Amino acid sequence: MFVILSICVSIMVLFTIVPLSYNSKWWIRAFDFPRLQLAIFSLALLFLELIFLDFSATSSWLLLFCTLACFTYQSWWIYPYTRLSKPEVKPSSKNQHSTISIVTANVLMTNRNARELIRLVREYSPDILVTLETNEWWQSHLDKLEDEYPHTIKCPLDNLYGMHVYSRLPLEDAMTQFLVEDDIPSMHAKAVLENGDTVRVHFLHPAPPSPTENEESTERDAELVMVAKNIEETRSYEQPIIVTGDMNDVAWSRTTRLFRKISRLLDPRIGRGMFNTFHAKVWCMRWPLDHLFHSEHFTLDNITRLPSYGSDHFALYTQLSLEPQKAPHQSGVDKEDGDEQLAESIMAEQNSSSQNVHNPT
């Protein structure tokens, strides 16, 4: 049993140490994802060690210490996304009426259950529907929503990176851009709320680091960072902002944390749960890939993961209230020394610039 536990602990230590590297190779960055699973695995190892190890031997204490260190480190990353943590975004006031709700849905291009997604949209009735991996087939079905969602931005593609926006709210100064890769779109617009207030919205779906996509995470990281830098450089204090989409990155990764530090946007999941949206068909391998971040002008009415509709992602529903008077009482992750230099180096590696991101005005 000691040999078996030693092998398991060695694997756990390796999986914990590898992502400490800033190397952008896909097989290294892949270890950023399963931190919840690794924390659970290390906790199980702790129980087995307490039962089977002979603690009169120094080697047993060494195994226990290594396992406890791994569990502590993995838990530190995921702790903010548990109910044990203090919520970053305040709950909405009951008398608040200026709201915006968004459903973000990666449909899985080969999925043919468009009817169920349309049913969910009509049931939850968001102001804006953002769909990812949508091609011409999906567009032909989702266009049935145009009577209810007349304001649209469409970019059907057959490469798993098509994107569509259907909105009840008017969308002004809308633009589809290919920020880093020629076949990976993003969308940017200004949504006009019913009371006339405007919200700057960015919809993203960068490609992930993987053996079938990009061998490194640099393209994904550059798109996230250049949007964050653009927000930092162009936003005014009064301007509400929302960024949503399938970021192909987990909420607790260094890149997503860097995005939040630079943009100063808040994460409504902190203190409320992980809302793991992928993989919908493999319950033991799930993590949060679909995100919604917003400026401090908003409070949270509701955030929920919608039922499965045949995709490998669950859709994410978020409803926010515009309460700018609470902005001074909300803040996210603070920037640290070296964050600006890291952001600049990530963009430089892809010859990208924050000035290329469309700023809806």
BALO-671272 format. One line per field, with one value per residue (C-alpha): x, y, z; residue number from 1. Coordinates in nm, 4 decimals. Last residue first. Example, Ala and Ser with C-alpha at 12.3 -4.5 7.8 and 13.67 -1.06 7.14 Angstrom:
! residues 2
xx <- c(1.3670 | 1.2300)
yy <- c(-0.1060 | -0.4500)
zz <- c(0.7140 | 0.7800)
num <- c(2 | 1)
***
This chain:
! residues 361
xx <- c(-1.9086 | -1.8340 | -1.4574 | -1.3348 | -1.0161 | -0.7175 | -0.5877 | -0.5241 | -0.2461 | -0.1422 | 0.1939 | 0.1225 | 0.4252 | 0.3798 | 0.0362 | 0.1690 | 0.4686 | 0.2424 | 0.0227 | 0.3260 | 0.4663 | 0.1354 | 0.1117 | 0.4695 | 0.3831 | 0.0306 | -0.3100 | -0.5976 | -0.8664 | -1.2229 | -1.3990 | -1.7463 | -1.8493 | -1.7725 | -1.9969 | -2.3058 | -2.4526 | -2.4037 | -2.6913 | -2.7557 | -2.9084 | -2.7629 | -2.9196 | -2.6946 | -2.7856 | -2.5060 | -2.5579 | -2.4239 | -2.1466 | -2.0968 | -2.4191 | -2.7350 | -2.9717 | -2.8533 | -3.0296 | -2.9255 | -2.6498 | -2.7629 | -2.6838 | -2.9443 | -3.0053 | -2.6421 | -2.5207 | -2.3821 | -2.1816 | -1.8667 | -1.7899 | -1.8853 | -1.7517 | -1.9520 | -1.7843 | -1.8102 | -1.5178 | -1.6037 | -1.4892 | -1.6256 | -1.4539 | -1.6520 | -1.9876 | -1.8783 | -2.1630 | -2.1903 | -1.8127 | -1.8037 | -2.0328 | -1.9098 | -2.1097 | -1.8192 | -2.0193 | -2.1576 | -1.8645 | -1.7089 | -1.9564 | -2.0394 | -1.6873 | -1.5899 | -1.4078 | -1.0938 | -0.9791 | -0.6128 | -0.6720 | -0.9622 | -0.7670 | -0.4679 | -0.6946 | -0.8161 | -0.4579 | -0.3366 | -0.6174 | -0.8976 | -1.1956 | -1.0961 | -0.9956 | -1.1623 | -1.3049 | -1.6549 | -1.8362 | -1.9006 | -1.7623 | -1.9936 | -1.9200 | -2.0978 | -1.9446 | -1.9529 | -1.5873 | -1.4775 | -1.3338 | -1.0714 | -0.7361 | -0.8499 | -1.1101 | -0.8533 | -0.6106 | -0.8693 | -0.9562 | -0.5838 | -0.5370 | -0.8145 | -0.7084 | -0.3394 | -0.4080 | -0.6042 | -0.3340 | -0.0521 | -0.2066 | 0.0267 | -0.0230 | -0.3270 | -0.6263 | -0.6085 | -0.3235 | -0.4873 | -0.4529 | -0.8008 | -0.9283 | -1.0723 | -1.4501 | -1.5416 | -1.8472 | -1.7838 | -2.0601 | -2.0661 | -2.3849 | -2.6141 | -2.8833 | -3.1993 | -3.4511 | -3.5131 | -3.1419 | -2.9314 | -2.6609 | -2.3302 | -2.1376 | -1.8384 | -1.8166 | -1.5263 | -1.4275 | -1.1677 | -1.0815 | -0.8037 | -0.6513 | -0.5678 | -0.8453 | -1.0848 | -1.3545 | -1.7328 | -1.8652 | -2.1723 | -2.2016 | -2.5437 | -2.7282 | -3.0947 | -3.2172 | -3.4218 | -3.0983 | -2.9759 | -2.5963 | -2.4311 | -2.0836 | -1.9120 | -1.5957 | -1.6354 | -1.4786 | -1.8049 | -1.8664 | -2.1770 | -2.0987 | -2.4186 | -2.4984 | -2.8668 | -3.1335 | -3.4829 | -3.4934 | -3.8603 | -3.9566 | -3.5944 | -3.6191 | -3.6882 | -3.3453 | -3.2071 | -3.2976 | -3.1395 | -2.8469 | -2.7791 | -2.7518 | -2.5428 | -2.2881 | -2.2936 | -1.9923 | -2.0918 | -2.4289 | -2.4982 | -2.8636 | -2.9495 | -3.2469 | -3.2956 | -3.6360 | -3.5694 | -3.8421 | -3.8123 | -3.4366 | -3.4781 | -3.7245 | -3.4855 | -3.2095 | -3.4405 | -3.5389 | -3.1757 | -3.1100 | -2.8848 | -2.5470 | -2.2627 | -2.1756 | -2.1585 | -2.4090 | -2.1739 | -2.4420 | -2.4230 | -2.7652 | -2.7762 | -2.9981 | -2.9927 | -3.1673 | -3.2864 | -3.5695 | -3.4097 | -3.6564 | -3.5414 | -3.1790 | -2.9388 | -2.6994 | -2.3431 | -2.0658 | -1.7435 | -1.9244 | -1.7258 | -1.5750 | -1.7117 | -1.9777 | -1.7097 | -1.5506 | -1.3034 | -1.1659 | -1.0712 | -0.7126 | -0.6350 | -0.7824 | -0.5152 | -0.2384 | -0.3806 | -0.4422 | -0.0918 | 0.0658 | -0.1424 | -0.0280 | 0.3376 | 0.3105 | 0.1402 | 0.4014 | 0.6805 | 0.5114 | 0.5014 | 0.8689 | 0.9639 | 0.8359 | 0.6478 | 0.3583 | 0.2730 | 0.0431 | -0.2881 | -0.5713 | -0.4238 | -0.2720 | -0.6056 | -0.7747 | -0.5016 | -0.5185 | -0.8900 | -0.8123 | -0.5472 | -0.7996 | -1.0603 | -0.8073 | -0.6977 | -1.0591 | -1.1169 | -0.7883 | -0.8778 | -0.8168 | -0.4755 | -0.3152 | -0.3997 | -0.1603 | 0.1312 | 0.0023 | -0.0922 | 0.2550 | 0.2387 | 0.5317 | 0.4708 | 0.5610 | 0.3668 | 0.1433 | 0.3911 | 0.4212 | 0.0702 | 0.0436 | 0.3906 | 0.2980 | -0.0193 | 0.1734 | 0.4267 | 0.1413 | -0.0196 | 0.3125 | 0.3848 | 0.0316 | 0.0765 | 0.4199 | 0.2905 | 0.0000)
yy <- c(5.4784 | 5.1127 | 5.0581 | 4.8204 | 4.6408 | 4.7354 | 4.9810 | 4.6906 | 4.5812 | 4.2497 | 4.1351 | 3.7882 | 3.7829 | 4.1550 | 4.0979 | 3.8531 | 4.0795 | 4.3790 | 4.1842 | 4.0569 | 4.4088 | 4.5372 | 4.2524 | 4.2975 | 4.4509 | 4.3532 | 4.4614 | 4.4309 | 4.1671 | 4.2931 | 4.5904 | 4.6810 | 4.9510 | 5.2493 | 5.0964 | 5.0747 | 5.4016 | 5.2636 | 5.0189 | 4.8588 | 4.5232 | 4.2026 | 3.8810 | 3.5917 | 3.2689 | 3.0272 | 2.7566 | 2.4081 | 2.3000 | 1.9663 | 2.0497 | 1.8387 | 2.0765 | 2.0397 | 2.2442 | 2.6071 | 2.7115 | 2.9959 | 3.3545 | 3.5840 | 3.9413 | 4.0510 | 4.4070 | 4.6190 | 4.9427 | 4.7610 | 4.6489 | 4.3105 | 3.9612 | 3.6765 | 3.3440 | 3.0130 | 2.7799 | 2.6883 | 2.3294 | 1.9787 | 1.6430 | 1.4135 | 1.4869 | 1.4032 | 1.5027 | 1.8734 | 1.9212 | 2.2202 | 2.4792 | 2.4608 | 2.7156 | 2.7593 | 2.8764 | 3.1805 | 3.3467 | 3.4492 | 3.3702 | 3.7389 | 3.8015 | 4.1694 | 4.3753 | 4.5726 | 4.5324 | 4.4717 | 4.2635 | 4.0716 | 3.9746 | 3.8819 | 3.6552 | 3.4995 | 3.4452 | 3.3064 | 3.0516 | 3.0555 | 3.1189 | 2.8443 | 2.9199 | 2.8499 | 3.2038 | 3.0939 | 3.4250 | 3.7370 | 4.0855 | 4.3478 | 4.7177 | 5.0084 | 5.3494 | 5.6139 | 5.5816 | 5.6150 | 5.3223 | 5.3633 | 5.2474 | 4.9816 | 4.8439 | 4.8273 | 4.6536 | 4.3893 | 4.3338 | 4.3007 | 4.0575 | 3.8202 | 3.8136 | 3.7680 | 3.4822 | 3.2872 | 3.3298 | 3.2556 | 2.9354 | 2.7099 | 2.4135 | 2.5860 | 2.3756 | 1.9946 | 1.9444 | 2.1938 | 2.5551 | 2.6995 | 2.9270 | 3.2614 | 3.2986 | 3.6547 | 3.8836 | 4.2432 | 4.4699 | 4.8425 | 4.9211 | 5.2154 | 5.3742 | 5.4694 | 5.3351 | 5.0226 | 4.9473 | 5.0318 | 4.7780 | 4.9081 | 4.6721 | 4.4421 | 4.0995 | 3.8546 | 3.6357 | 3.3563 | 3.2889 | 3.5423 | 3.4916 | 3.7705 | 4.0319 | 3.9067 | 4.1702 | 4.1927 | 4.5430 | 4.6990 | 5.0779 | 5.0382 | 4.7277 | 4.7873 | 4.5624 | 4.2561 | 4.0935 | 3.8026 | 3.7684 | 3.5089 | 3.3553 | 3.1001 | 2.9537 | 2.5799 | 2.6058 | 2.6110 | 2.9833 | 3.1995 | 3.5589 | 3.7362 | 4.0419 | 4.0842 | 4.3242 | 4.1832 | 3.9448 | 3.8560 | 3.8348 | 3.7395 | 3.4170 | 3.2032 | 3.3216 | 3.0656 | 2.7829 | 2.9165 | 3.0476 | 2.7009 | 2.5553 | 2.8510 | 2.7980 | 2.8509 | 2.7501 | 3.0221 | 3.1735 | 3.4955 | 3.5573 | 3.9029 | 4.0323 | 3.6885 | 3.5149 | 3.2196 | 3.0027 | 3.1452 | 3.0932 | 2.7430 | 2.6514 | 2.7902 | 2.5729 | 2.2706 | 2.3327 | 2.3710 | 2.0080 | 1.9339 | 1.9367 | 1.9313 | 2.2971 | 2.2533 | 2.5136 | 2.7300 | 2.9313 | 3.2630 | 3.3769 | 3.7426 | 3.9517 | 4.3308 | 4.5244 | 4.8765 | 4.8071 | 4.8067 | 4.8071 | 4.4719 | 4.5783 | 4.3522 | 4.1181 | 4.2460 | 4.1245 | 3.9842 | 3.7333 | 3.6352 | 3.2887 | 2.9721 | 2.9531 | 2.8289 | 2.9985 | 3.1956 | 2.8604 | 2.7247 | 2.8475 | 2.8022 | 2.4522 | 2.3386 | 2.4717 | 2.3288 | 1.9849 | 1.9756 | 2.0755 | 1.8145 | 1.5458 | 1.6426 | 1.6512 | 1.3107 | 1.1509 | 1.2980 | 1.1781 | 0.8265 | 0.8446 | 0.9313 | 0.5947 | 0.5642 | 0.7032 | 0.3646 | 0.4474 | 0.2745 | 0.4779 | 0.8270 | 0.7772 | 0.6726 | 0.9829 | 1.2094 | 1.0408 | 1.1186 | 1.4835 | 1.4807 | 1.3471 | 1.6065 | 1.8874 | 1.7428 | 1.7307 | 2.0919 | 2.1977 | 2.0299 | 2.3258 | 2.4792 | 2.1407 | 2.1920 | 2.4886 | 2.2453 | 2.0214 | 2.3275 | 2.4824 | 2.8361 | 2.8022 | 3.0211 | 2.7213 | 2.6657 | 2.4468 | 2.1533 | 2.1598 | 2.0451 | 1.7676 | 1.6448 | 1.6491 | 1.4494 | 1.1964 | 1.1528 | 1.1203 | 0.8430 | 0.6554 | 0.6836 | 0.5680 | 0.2545 | 0.1836 | 0.2328 | 0.0000)
zz <- c(-2.8289 | -2.8934 | -2.8448 | -3.1150 | -3.0116 | -3.2292 | -2.9687 | -2.7312 | -2.9633 | -3.1109 | -3.2466 | -3.1039 | -2.8708 | -2.8141 | -2.6636 | -2.4040 | -2.3324 | -2.2704 | -2.0299 | -1.8389 | -1.8120 | -1.6782 | -1.4259 | -1.3024 | -0.9677 | -0.8712 | -0.9922 | -0.7477 | -0.7900 | -0.7761 | -0.6224 | -0.5025 | -0.2519 | -0.4771 | -0.7482 | -0.5264 | -0.6588 | -1.0094 | -0.9601 | -1.2985 | -1.2149 | -1.3548 | -1.4817 | -1.5786 | -1.7577 | -1.8538 | -2.1186 | -2.0439 | -2.2750 | -2.4560 | -2.6373 | -2.6327 | -2.4522 | -2.0931 | -1.8268 | -1.7624 | -1.5242 | -1.3024 | -1.2128 | -1.0660 | -0.9580 | -0.9268 | -0.8872 | -1.1659 | -1.1826 | -1.0654 | -1.4190 | -1.5532 | -1.6168 | -1.7675 | -1.8277 | -2.0070 | -1.9305 | -1.5691 | -1.4992 | -1.5376 | -1.5595 | -1.3274 | -1.4923 | -1.8461 | -2.0811 | -1.9962 | -1.9983 | -1.9500 | -1.7872 | -1.4284 | -1.2308 | -0.9860 | -0.6867 | -0.5055 | -0.3267 | -0.6577 | -0.9342 | -1.0007 | -1.1365 | -1.1374 | -1.4011 | -1.3147 | -1.6792 | -1.5899 | -1.2766 | -1.4302 | -1.7405 | -1.5240 | -1.3187 | -1.6441 | -1.7563 | -1.4230 | -1.4204 | -1.1618 | -1.3917 | -1.6332 | -1.9885 | -2.3210 | -2.2953 | -2.3908 | -2.3880 | -2.1842 | -2.1236 | -1.9721 | -1.9232 | -1.7501 | -1.8335 | -1.5572 | -1.4564 | -1.8173 | -2.0073 | -2.2783 | -2.1394 | -1.8929 | -2.1322 | -2.4109 | -2.1761 | -2.0862 | -2.4528 | -2.5342 | -2.2442 | -2.3448 | -2.7088 | -2.6219 | -2.3809 | -2.6395 | -2.9039 | -2.6567 | -2.5193 | -2.7166 | -2.9476 | -3.0944 | -3.1993 | -3.2218 | -2.9720 | -2.7349 | -2.6245 | -2.6637 | -2.9422 | -2.8355 | -2.7994 | -2.7015 | -2.6803 | -2.5674 | -2.4356 | -2.3520 | -2.1653 | -2.2377 | -2.0214 | -2.2111 | -1.9569 | -2.1676 | -2.1896 | -2.4953 | -2.5718 | -2.7109 | -2.9345 | -2.9740 | -3.1340 | -3.1535 | -3.4440 | -3.4781 | -3.8454 | -3.9019 | -3.5584 | -3.3126 | -3.3225 | -3.5869 | -3.5419 | -3.5654 | -3.5015 | -3.3415 | -3.3072 | -3.1456 | -3.0344 | -2.9509 | -2.6691 | -2.7541 | -2.8665 | -3.0754 | -3.0963 | -3.3170 | -3.3328 | -3.5555 | -3.4083 | -3.4615 | -3.8113 | -4.0081 | -3.9605 | -3.9175 | -3.8124 | -3.7183 | -3.5071 | -3.4296 | -3.3085 | -3.3679 | -3.0708 | -3.0198 | -3.3882 | -3.4558 | -3.2573 | -3.5643 | -3.6826 | -3.4379 | -3.6748 | -3.9941 | -3.7885 | -3.6515 | -3.9988 | -4.1194 | -3.8419 | -3.4654 | -3.2547 | -3.0026 | -2.9211 | -2.7318 | -2.6412 | -2.5077 | -2.3059 | -2.1562 | -2.1640 | -1.9327 | -2.0868 | -2.4375 | -2.4377 | -2.2953 | -2.5725 | -2.8355 | -2.6890 | -2.6998 | -3.0631 | -3.1689 | -3.0794 | -3.3765 | -3.2040 | -3.4594 | -3.3920 | -3.0165 | -2.8838 | -2.6774 | -2.5003 | -2.3134 | -2.1932 | -2.0936 | -1.8664 | -1.8289 | -1.5547 | -1.4727 | -1.2247 | -0.8778 | -0.5880 | -0.4525 | -0.4437 | -0.6271 | -0.4507 | -0.4099 | -0.6366 | -0.4859 | -0.2698 | 0.0437 | 0.0170 | 0.1811 | -0.0895 | -0.3280 | -0.6277 | -0.4155 | -0.2824 | -0.6273 | -0.6423 | -0.2710 | -0.2838 | -0.5314 | -0.3052 | 0.0166 | -0.1365 | -0.2833 | 0.0489 | 0.2335 | -0.0101 | 0.0260 | 0.4077 | 0.4243 | 0.1992 | 0.4106 | 0.7290 | 0.5867 | 0.4870 | 0.8452 | 0.9682 | 1.2979 | 1.1043 | 0.9526 | 0.6636 | 0.5916 | 0.7419 | 0.7607 | 0.4169 | 0.2699 | 0.4104 | 0.2740 | -0.0669 | -0.0882 | -0.0147 | -0.2896 | -0.5400 | -0.4382 | -0.4807 | -0.8156 | -0.9374 | -0.8332 | -0.9932 | -1.3231 | -1.5596 | -1.4960 | -1.5756 | -1.9438 | -1.9443 | -1.9442 | -2.2238 | -2.4297 | -2.4214 | -2.2752 | -2.0321 | -1.7272 | -1.5108 | -1.1918 | -1.4101 | -1.3770 | -0.9954 | -0.9043 | -1.1628 | -1.0579 | -0.6881 | -0.7610 | -0.9692 | -0.6886 | -0.4372 | -0.6431 | -0.6804 | -0.3072 | -0.2241 | -0.4333 | -0.2815 | 0.0738 | 0.0000)
num <- c(361 | 360 | 359 | 358 | 357 | 356 | 355 | 354 | 353 | 352 | 351 | 350 | 349 | 348 | 347 | 346 | 345 | 344 | 343 | 342 | 341 | 340 | 339 | 338 | 337 | 336 | 335 | 334 | 333 | 332 | 331 | 330 | 329 | 328 | 327 | 326 | 325 | 324 | 323 | 322 | 321 | 320 | 319 | 318 | 317 | 316 | 315 | 314 | 313 | 312 | 311 | 310 | 309 | 308 | 307 | 306 | 305 | 304 | 303 | 302 | 301 | 300 | 299 | 298 | 297 | 296 | 295 | 294 | 293 | 292 | 291 | 290 | 289 | 288 | 287 | 286 | 285 | 284 | 283 | 282 | 281 | 280 | 279 | 278 | 277 | 276 | 275 | 274 | 273 | 272 | 271 | 270 | 269 | 268 | 267 | 266 | 265 | 264 | 263 | 262 | 261 | 260 | 259 | 258 | 257 | 256 | 255 | 254 | 253 | 252 | 251 | 250 | 249 | 248 | 247 | 246 | 245 | 244 | 243 | 242 | 241 | 240 | 239 | 238 | 237 | 236 | 235 | 234 | 233 | 232 | 231 | 230 | 229 | 228 | 227 | 226 | 225 | 224 | 223 | 222 | 221 | 220 | 219 | 218 | 217 | 216 | 215 | 214 | 213 | 212 | 211 | 210 | 209 | 208 | 207 | 206 | 205 | 204 | 203 | 202 | 201 | 200 | 199 | 198 | 197 | 196 | 195 | 194 | 193 | 192 | 191 | 190 | 189 | 188 | 187 | 186 | 185 | 184 | 183 | 182 | 181 | 180 | 179 | 178 | 177 | 176 | 175 | 174 | 173 | 172 | 171 | 170 | 169 | 168 | 167 | 166 | 165 | 164 | 163 | 162 | 161 | 160 | 159 | 158 | 157 | 156 | 155 | 154 | 153 | 152 | 151 | 150 | 149 | 148 | 147 | 146 | 145 | 144 | 143 | 142 | 141 | 140 | 139 | 138 | 137 | 136 | 135 | 134 | 133 | 132 | 131 | 130 | 129 | 128 | 127 | 126 | 125 | 124 | 123 | 122 | 121 | 120 | 119 | 118 | 117 | 116 | 115 | 114 | 113 | 112 | 111 | 110 | 109 | 108 | 107 | 106 | 105 | 104 | 103 | 102 | 101 | 100 | 99 | 98 | 97 | 96 | 95 | 94 | 93 | 92 | 91 | 90 | 89 | 88 | 87 | 86 | 85 | 84 | 83 | 82 | 81 | 80 | 79 | 78 | 77 | 76 | 75 | 74 | 73 | 72 | 71 | 70 | 69 | 68 | 67 | 66 | 65 | 64 | 63 | 62 | 61 | 60 | 59 | 58 | 57 | 56 | 55 | 54 | 53 | 52 | 51 | 50 | 49 | 48 | 47 | 46 | 45 | 44 | 43 | 42 | 41 | 40 | 39 | 38 | 37 | 36 | 35 | 34 | 33 | 32 | 31 | 30 | 29 | 28 | 27 | 26 | 25 | 24 | 23 | 22 | 21 | 20 | 19 | 18 | 17 | 16 | 15 | 14 | 13 | 12 | 11 | 10 | 9 | 8 | 7 | 6 | 5 | 4 | 3 | 2 | 1)
***
